[in-house]
C-alpha cells in the first residue's frame, strides 16, 4: 500500500528491514526510486500506480547494493538510472557467474526476491545533476558514503530528501570499509546533505521511518556523532545499538562491532609503522 508523505511523493515500506520504495508523481507517469525488495510488494506498487493512472516512466537506484537494484516485470520496461559509479559497480557484480547465489546466501529462506531484473540500470553521465524525466526536478547529490556511486536525491519542489542508506532511525552509519578513507567519505556526505537541509521538510531513509525537518537535523547530528566516535576510537553511545535498539533490530549491534574490528585492523599497520 502506497502512503503519501508529501505532495506528489508516496512511499511503500517493505516488510524486509523497513526498506522504503519512493514514488514521485509526474506529468506523464511516476518516477520509482529503489523499487523495493519482495516480489509481491513490487507487484502491489505497480497495481497501485496503475490505479492512480501513473505508470512507471523512470526508475532510479540510489546505490549499488542488491536491495536497491531490484525490479519487477509488472513495473514495465521504463529506463532505470543510477550514477555512473553505481552502474559500474553493479556491472562488475553481474559479471560474476555466481552473483545470484551470493545474494541468495544473504537472505532468510522465507524472503522471495525476484533477481532476474536486478541491476539493469543505465549510468548517467558523470556530470549529470538531475534525473532525466518528465516530472519535478530531482537533483542528484552524489557522494561516497556507504557505497561508491551513492546518491541522495533532493526534490526541492516537494521539500523531500531521499537519503538512500543514510539518516536512518534504525540503522547506524554503515561505512564502505573497502574505500581509502571511509570515515571522511561519510563526513563529507553529511556535509553535502547539511548544505541542502534548509530546503527539506521530509527525509526518507532507505530503511526506517520518514522524518520531518527537525528529525533531519537530528539525524545528521546523530550520524556525525557516531562516525566521529568511530574515527576517534571513543565509546559509542547511540540509541540504535544496545538495549535501547528497536525490537528486532539487535543485529545492528553486530554491524557496529564488525565496523569497530575492521577499523582497528586498518589502524594496525599505521601503529606498527610509528
C-alpha positions in Angstrom: 0.0 0.0 0.0 1.4 3.4 -1.0 1.4 6.1 1.6 1.7 9.8 0.8 4.4 11.6 2.7 4.5 14.9 0.8 2.7 16.5 -2.2 3.1 14.1 -5.0 5.5 11.8 -3.1 4.5 8.4 -1.8 6.3 5.5 -0.2 5.9 1.8 0.3 7.7 0.4 3.4 8.7 -3.2 2.9 8.5 -6.0 5.5 12.2 -6.5 4.7 14.1 -4.3 7.1 11.7 -1.4 6.6 13.0 -0.8 3.1 11.4 2.3 1.5 10.4 2.4 -2.1 9.7 6.0 -3.2 7.3 7.2 -5.8 7.4 10.7 -7.3 4.3 11.6 -9.4 4.9 13.4 -12.7 3.1 14.7 -15.7 3.0 11.5 -17.7 3.8 9.0 -15.0 5.8 8.2 -12.0 9.5 8.0 -11.0 10.2 5.0 -8.9 13.3 5.2 -6.6 14.7 2.0 -5.1 11.7 -0.1 -6.3 11.5 -2.5 -3.4 12.6 -5.9 -2.3 9.9 -8.6 -2.2 8.2 -9.6 -5.4 4.6 -9.3 -4.2 5.3 -5.9 -2.8 6.7 -4.5 -6.1 3.7 -6.0 -7.9 1.4 -4.2 -5.5 3.2 -0.9 -6.2 2.7 -1.5 -9.9 -1.0 -2.2 -9.3 -1.4 0.9 -7.1 0.2 3.2 -9.7 -2.0 1.8 -12.5 -4.9 2.6 -10.3 -3.7 6.2 -10.0 -3.2 6.5 -13.7 0.6 6.8 -13.1 2.6 4.2 -15.0 6.3 4.0 -14.1 8.1 6.1 -16.6 11.6 6.1 -15.0 13.4 4.3 -12.2 16.5 5.2 -10.1 18.7 3.2 -7.8 20.4 5.3 -5.0 23.4 2.9 -4.7 24.7 -0.4 -5.9 23.6 -2.7 -3.1 21.3 -5.5 -4.3 18.2 -4.4 -2.2 18.2 -1.1 -4.0 18.6 -2.5 -7.5 15.6 -4.8 -7.9 12.7 -4.6 -10.3 9.5 -6.5 -11.2 8.1 -7.3 -14.6 4.8 -5.7 -13.7 6.6 -2.3 -13.3 7.2 -2.3 -17.0 10.3 -1.5 -19.0 10.9 2.2 -18.3 14.5 3.4 -18.3 16.3 2.8 -14.9 19.1 5.0 -13.9 21.9 5.3 -11.4 25.1 7.3 -11.1 27.9 6.4 -13.4 29.8 4.9 -10.5 26.8 3.0 -9.3 26.3 1.4 -12.8 30.0 0.5 -13.0 29.9 -1.3 -9.6 26.8 -3.3 -10.5 28.2 -4.3 -13.9 31.2 -5.8 -12.1 28.9 -7.7 -9.7 26.8 -9.1 -12.6 30.0 -10.2 -14.4 30.4 -12.9 -11.6 28.5 -16.0 -12.7 27.7 -16.8 -9.1 26.1 -13.4 -8.2 22.6 -14.9 -7.7 23.9 -17.5 -5.3 25.9 -14.8 -3.4 22.7 -12.8 -2.8 20.6 -15.8 -2.0 23.0 -16.7 0.7 22.3 -13.4 2.5 18.5 -13.8 2.5 16.3 -15.5 5.1 14.6 -18.6 3.4 11.1 -17.0 3.7 12.0 -13.9 1.7 11.1 -14.3 -2.0 13.1 -11.8 -4.2 12.9 -11.6 -8.0 16.5 -11.4 -9.2 16.2 -11.6 -12.9 15.9 -7.8 -13.5 18.4 -6.8 -10.8 20.8 -4.1 -11.7 19.7 -3.4 -15.2 20.4 0.3 -14.9 21.9 3.0 -17.2 24.7 5.1 -15.6 24.0 8.8 -16.1 26.9 10.9 -17.3 29.4 11.8 -14.5 28.4 15.4 -14.8 24.6 14.8 -14.5 23.0 16.7 -11.7 19.3 15.7 -12.4 17.3 12.6 -13.2 16.1 12.9 -16.8 12.3 12.5 -16.7 9.1 14.4 -17.2 8.3 15.5 -13.6 9.5 17.7 -10.8 13.3 18.4 -10.8 15.1 15.7 -8.9 18.6 16.8 -8.0 21.4 14.2 -7.7 23.7 14.7 -4.8 26.4 12.1 -5.3 28.9 11.1 -2.6 30.9 8.1 -1.5 29.4 7.3 1.9 28.2 3.7 2.4 29.0 2.8 -1.2 30.7 4.1 -4.3 28.2 5.9 -6.5 25.7 6.5 -3.7 23.3 9.4 -4.3 20.9 11.3 -2.2 18.1 12.9 -4.2 16.6 16.4 -3.5 13.1 17.1 -4.8 13.1 20.7 -3.8 9.7 21.5 -5.3 8.2 18.9 -2.9 10.6 19.6 0.0 11.7 16.0 0.1 15.2 14.4 0.5 15.5 10.7 -0.5 18.6 9.8 1.6 19.4 6.2 0.4 21.1 4.3 3.1 21.8 7.2 5.4 19.9 9.2 8.1 18.0 6.2 9.4 16.4 6.0 12.8 17.1 2.2 13.0 20.4 1.8 11.2 23.7 3.2 12.2 26.0 4.7 9.5 27.4 1.7 7.6 30.7 2.6 6.2 32.2 1.5 2.9 35.2 -0.2 4.6 36.8 -1.0 1.3 37.2 2.7 0.5 40.5 4.5 1.0 39.0 6.8 3.7 35.6 5.6 4.7 35.4 8.0 7.7 36.0 11.1 5.7 33.8 9.9 2.9 30.9 9.7 5.3 31.5 13.0 6.9 31.8 14.7 3.5 28.4 13.2 2.5 26.8 14.5 5.7 28.2 18.0 4.9 26.7 17.8 1.4 23.3 16.9 2.9 23.5 19.5 5.5 24.1 22.1 2.7 20.6 21.4 1.3 18.8 20.7 4.6 17.1 24.2 4.6 15.1 23.1 1.5 13.8 19.9 3.2 10.6 19.2 5.0 10.6 15.4 4.7 13.5 13.0 4.8 13.1 9.4 3.5 15.8 7.0 4.5 16.5 3.8 2.7 15.4 1.9 5.8 13.3 3.1 8.7 10.9 5.9 9.4 10.2 9.0 7.4 11.2 12.2 9.3 10.4 15.9 9.3 12.8 18.8 9.0 13.6 18.7 12.7 14.4 15.0 12.5 16.6 15.5 9.5 18.8 17.9 11.5 18.8 15.5 14.5 19.7 12.5 12.3 22.6 14.4 10.6 23.9 15.2 14.1 23.4 11.6 15.3 25.2 10.1 12.3 28.0 12.6 12.6 28.5 11.8 16.3 28.6 8.1 15.6 31.2 8.5 12.8 33.3 10.9 15.0 33.3 8.2 17.7 34.5 5.6 15.3 37.2 7.9 14.0 38.4 8.8 17.5 38.1 5.3 18.9 35.7 6.7 21.5 32.9 4.8 23.3 29.8 4.9 21.1 26.5 5.9 22.7 23.8 5.5 20.1 20.1 4.5 20.6 20.2 2.4 17.5 22.5 -0.1 19.2 22.4 -1.7 22.6 19.4 -2.1 25.0 17.6 0.8 23.5 17.6 -0.5 20.0 14.2 -1.1 18.3 12.7 -4.5 18.8 14.0 -6.9 16.2 17.0 -4.7 15.3 19.5 -6.1 17.8 21.6 -7.3 14.9 22.7 -3.7 14.3 24.9 -4.0 17.3 26.7 -6.8 15.4 27.2 -4.5 12.5 28.7 -1.9 14.8 31.1 -4.4 16.4 32.2 -5.5 12.9 32.9 -1.9 11.9 35.0 -1.4 15.1 37.0 -4.5 14.3 37.6 -3.6 10.7 38.7 -0.1 11.6 41.0 -1.4 14.3 42.6 -3.7 11.7 43.1 -0.8 9.3 44.9 1.2 12.1 47.3 -1.7 13.0 49.7 -1.1 10.1 49.7 2.7 10.9 50.6 1.9 14.5 53.3 -0.6 13.6 54.9 1.9 11.3 55.4 4.5 14.0 
